[in-house]
Amino acid sequence: MFFIFLKFSQTAEILNNLGCVKRAEGDYKEAYNMFKEVLTITSNHYPSDHIELGKIYHDIGNVLRNQENLELSLEYFLKANDIKTKYYGPNHVEVSNTC
């Protein structure tokens, strides 16, 4: 894989962007796989409550919602909401945009 020579943040950003493209194309399975890989990479470098993980949980929640896997989607949205609330505060617009 050509990502091996990139910094972890660059690799995660590229995979995240590819996941967004796949989601926009309607390829939700591939988007989900990309976002899960981003989550794996990012969680190895940040604490479990870091805002970057909150953003990834949000992306995974969106893909799962698109796949109509609503129970699992809700779990990811709730994780994203918890992290965003801690990071931004309960009244910030980013918290209201979790779903």
C-alpha positions as CSV (number, residue, x, y, z in Angstrom):
1,M,0.0,0.0,0.0
2,F,1.4,3.4,-1.0
3,F,0.3,5.0,2.3
4,I,3.1,3.4,4.2
5,F,5.5,6.3,3.7
6,L,3.0,9.0,4.8
7,K,2.5,10.3,8.3
8,F,-0.4,8.7,10.0
9,S,-2.4,12.0,9.8
10,Q,-1.9,12.2,6.1
11,T,-2.9,8.6,5.6
12,A,-6.0,9.1,7.7
13,E,-6.9,12.2,5.8
14,I,-6.6,10.5,2.4
15,L,-8.6,7.5,3.6
16,N,-11.3,9.8,5.1
17,N,-11.5,11.8,1.8
18,L,-11.8,8.5,-0.1
19,G,-14.5,7.4,2.3
20,C,-16.5,10.6,1.7
21,V,-16.2,10.0,-2.1
22,K,-17.4,6.4,-1.7
23,R,-20.3,7.6,0.5
24,A,-21.3,10.2,-2.1
25,E,-21.2,7.5,-4.8
26,G,-23.5,5.3,-2.8
27,D,-20.8,2.7,-2.1
28,Y,-21.6,2.5,1.6
29,K,-19.8,-0.7,2.3
30,E,-16.5,0.7,0.9
31,A,-17.1,4.0,2.7
32,Y,-17.7,2.1,5.9
33,N,-14.5,0.1,5.5
34,M,-12.5,3.3,4.8
35,F,-13.9,5.1,7.8
36,K,-13.2,2.1,10.0
37,E,-9.6,2.1,8.8
38,V,-9.4,5.9,9.6
39,L,-10.7,5.1,13.1
40,T,-8.1,2.4,13.6
41,I,-5.3,4.6,12.5
42,T,-6.5,7.7,14.5
43,S,-7.3,5.8,17.7
44,N,-3.7,4.6,17.8
45,H,-2.5,8.2,18.0
46,Y,-5.1,10.1,20.0
47,P,-6.9,9.5,23.3
48,S,-10.4,7.9,23.1
49,D,-12.1,11.3,23.7
50,H,-10.2,13.3,21.1
51,I,-12.3,15.5,18.8
52,E,-10.8,13.8,15.7
53,L,-12.3,10.5,16.8
54,G,-15.7,12.3,17.3
55,K,-15.6,13.4,13.7
56,I,-14.8,9.8,12.5
57,Y,-17.7,8.4,14.7
58,H,-19.9,10.9,13.0
59,D,-18.9,9.8,9.5
60,I,-19.4,6.1,10.4
61,G,-22.8,7.0,11.9
62,N,-23.8,8.7,8.6
63,V,-22.7,5.7,6.5
64,L,-24.6,3.3,8.8
65,R,-27.7,5.5,8.6
66,N,-27.4,5.4,4.8
67,Q,-27.3,1.6,5.0
68,E,-30.4,1.8,7.3
69,N,-28.5,0.2,10.1
70,L,-30.1,2.6,12.5
71,E,-29.3,0.9,15.9
72,L,-25.6,0.9,15.2
73,S,-25.7,4.3,13.6
74,L,-27.2,5.7,16.8
75,E,-24.4,4.2,18.8
76,Y,-21.8,6.0,16.7
77,F,-23.8,9.2,16.7
78,L,-24.0,9.1,20.5
79,K,-20.2,8.5,20.8
80,A,-19.7,11.5,18.5
81,N,-22.1,13.6,20.5
82,D,-20.4,12.8,23.8
83,I,-17.0,13.8,22.4
84,K,-18.3,16.9,20.7
85,T,-20.1,18.0,23.8
86,K,-17.0,17.6,25.9
87,Y,-14.8,19.4,23.4
88,Y,-17.1,22.3,22.3
89,G,-19.7,22.5,25.1
90,P,-23.4,21.6,24.9
91,N,-24.5,24.8,23.1
92,H,-22.1,24.7,20.2
93,V,-23.3,24.3,16.6
94,E,-21.0,21.3,16.1
95,V,-22.9,19.4,18.8
96,S,-26.3,20.2,17.2
97,N,-25.0,18.8,13.9
98,T,-24.2,15.4,15.2
99,C,-27.0,13.7,13.3
